[in-house]
Amino acid sequence: RVRALAPGRCLVLTGGWQDPRGGHLVLYVIERVSVHEYAFVVCNTGEGAHYHPSSLEHYPKQKFLASLRIGNIAPERMQHEGALFLLLRLRWTTKDFNTPSQLYEVLMPYWAGHP
């Protein structure tokens, strides 16, 4: 479905991670910006939200942005079957290594072109 997404359209998916101690649900939005570009958005208000930009404007309470968007993703990266498999496996299998760091430190940097 990601590959077939038309420019200007979005795919909304439930996601998150599940480990033996529990897990956490988040929302993903995959945007097809153009034929040559995707964007990935994660909406998260709980575990892992510390990876999102935050503000101390209301000190002592630290506030985190609920959504984090990575743009300018090349189609070959966003459509990579291995990366999409890892994204879905985080939520639909119960493994010790299914943690927010897998999403925020592995998959999202890959889509951003950093690894």
N, C-alpha and C positions, 0 to 999 in steps of 0.2 A: 504493500500500500504506500510506502514511503516513495518508492521509485515512480509510481503512477500519479503522485500528487501533482496537480496542475499549478502553474505559477499563480500566486495570489490566494491559494487555498491553504488550509491548516488541517492537521490531524491531531486530535486530542486523545491522549492515552492516560489511563491510570497507571501508576508505577510506584516505585519505592523499593524497599528491600525487606527481606524476611530472613531472620537468622533464628537459631534455636531458642533465643531468649525473647523473641517477639519480632518486631519490625516497625515499619513506618510507611504510610501511604503518602504519595505526592502526586502531582499532576504534571504531565508533560505536554507540551505543544510543539509540534514540528511544523514549521512554516516553510512553504516553497515560495521564496521571495521572487525568484526568477528562474529561468532555465538553468542558469549557472550558479545559483546561490540558494542555500537553505539557512534557516535559523532554528535554534533549539532553545526552548524555554522550560525551566523547571519551576514549579510553584510549590513552595514548602514553607510551612509555618511551625515546624517542630524539629525533630532530630535532624541534624545536618544544616539547619538554617544558619549556623555560625559561618558557613562558607559563603553566604550572601553578604553583599555590602550592608553596613550598619551605620547607625548614627548615635551619638551620645547627646544629642540636642536636648533630650528630656532626662538628663542625668538626675538620679543615679540609674535610671532604667535605660538599658541599651536596646534600641529598636532595629530590627533587621527587615530588609526589603523582602517581601513574600515571594517575589519572582526574580529570577536571574536569567538573562537572555544572552546567548552567544550567537552572533550573526556572522555573515560572510563565510559560511561553511560550504566548501566545495562539494558538489554532488557525489563524487567518488568517496568522500569521507562519510557523508550522512547516509549514503546508501550501502555502506560496507556491511555485509551480512554478519560478520564476526562481531562488530561493534553493536549492531542491533540485537544480536543474540545475547550478548552480555547484559545489555540494558534490560531486556525482558527476563533474563534468568535471575537477576537480582530480586525481582518481585515474586516470581513463580516457582522458585526452589528455596528450600530451607538449608542454608549453608552458613558455616561460621564466618566465611569471608564476604558474605553479603552485608556490606556496611555502606554508610554514606560516602566513605572515602573512595569506594569503587566508582561511584558516579562522579563525584566532584574532583577526584585526583587522577582518575584514569580516563574515563569516557569523555568528559567534558573538555579536558585539555586536548585529547585526540581530535575532537571535532573542531576545536579552536585552532588546530594546526601546530600545537606546541611540542608534542613528544618527538 
